[in-house]
């Protein structure tokens, strides 16, 4: 009996160890989706419409998980990023179109995130200007990306995901009607109203972002190379579990941000939130200093997590397009062009803070570019994932095609609505 009781905790520890090992690129990808720009979008959704958009967190989860799993599987099986596959199997105009649209969208997103980090830190420490904070954060992020070995860098990103947990605490610091929350979460609401449709388009563009497709695929390639893994059915299943956990985590955080602003700000008559610092400021007198500081801390943490992912995704995209040496596992002198793109992208993002382009406008422009490119990239991902010549025995199943197809339809509709809004 004693031996049995001793072995039980041991088996549990081993199971927990395997679980933690299985969680990696998917969690980082999912968590980075809740960057400061995403926080701003979800905050505006809650402040403007209360809990009416809570259902989107449930609906987008299987769509995100399906697309990201396809990208991860493509990276694992082919040992190439999406851009590398595009370069080898698709006409060059398709490749250059992706690069052309992705570069400005990602750079604008980086700039908006840097601005948000500086702004919320300035709220906490008002004696230091927000631009000074932005410059400091940029320097720390670049040093971490360039000088940390890949394994340590990935471990740092994984721990930074914990910063998002603060958003799960905030609703419990204020009065919340949980019956109403459950009702709105499971009752989709459709209103043919320009502002409501615009926020739905923004939520879709923020949750299903093309840069995450490129990052997911390349991170799986890096993980397989670093750990010298053999790609088989079991490894594919573990990867699918990792992606599901990451996307679930992302959408839980999204759910709680909408819940927080939808109960605290909307009920208090605060219906317009254009920036994350406005959301933090608005929470302070209504939910107390605890909610205010936690919300600000979450923005800073997610910025540290998301900016390396944004810059890294762009570097992989460009390096694979030109067939340059690439990889965060390489030192800067081993892949100079790869790191040059990364550094330039972050510095241009910082430079946006010194122009008249506001953070909100930058986010709108990046969302527009994401919205226009996402349907095309999803269609290409679906085609690659169903191509036996490329994927062999690891082509899509029925569920992957179903949810991937739904993601394509929804993103195409979102792109059409986006264009319609701009024309109107």
C-alpha angles and dihedrals in degrees: 000000000000092000090051093050091049093050094050096067088042091055090046091052091050091049091050090048091052090047093052090046091052091053110081134100093019093056092047091048093048094046093048088056087071093065123149090275090054090047089053092050094048091044091054091048091054097042094047101040106017111218096339093107097046090103091067090072089062097041097048095048099080091040093052092044093051096050095043092047090053091050091048092048092049090052093047097046099040097033087223136102121247093261091053090053090047091051093052103038108027136059113275094241089065090053095048091046089057092048092046094053098036099051099061093037093054094042091051089049091051091050093050092049093050090050092050092050091051093046098052092044089052088055090056095041104026095175090074117065117242092239090057090053090048092054091048093049091048091053093050093048094050093048091050094049096045102039106031115089113244096254092052091042091052090047091052091050091049092054092045087063086075089071088074091063089077089075090061090059100050099074090056090058091065137041111283127182099218094186090059090046092056092046094052093042092059099034113076113211123205121191124176090221123129096227093045093048090046092055091048090052090048091050092050092047091049097047100040100043122167095223088065090058092058094043094049094052095047094045090055089051090051092047093051092048095045095048094034091230126180111231110232139138093280093052090048090052092050089050090051090052091050092050092047091051091048095049092043090052090049093052094045088056090046089050093053095046091054088044093051097048092035093058103031104034102028094049090049092054096253101136104157122069115163099166138027092244089058089053091051093047093048092051095053101074092035104043102019137248092295094063091041095054094041092051091050092046090052092054092052093046094048090048091056088049100043103042095061088048092049094046093042093050090052093048092051091046094053096039092052091046091057095033093241125159107272145174142106086235089067124080118246094256090053094055106020097160092049093053092041091059090048095050094043092050092052093045092049088049089053090047090058086069089066095053132075090256104111122217092248093051089048090052092049092051093047091048090051092052091045090049093052096046100038097076091050093048093045090052090051092047090051091050093049093045090054095045109106091194089062103030103030110191093353100076122136123291126217096272094048091053093045097051093034089053091049090051089052092050094047094046091048090052089047091051090050092050090047091055091045092052091051093048091049 
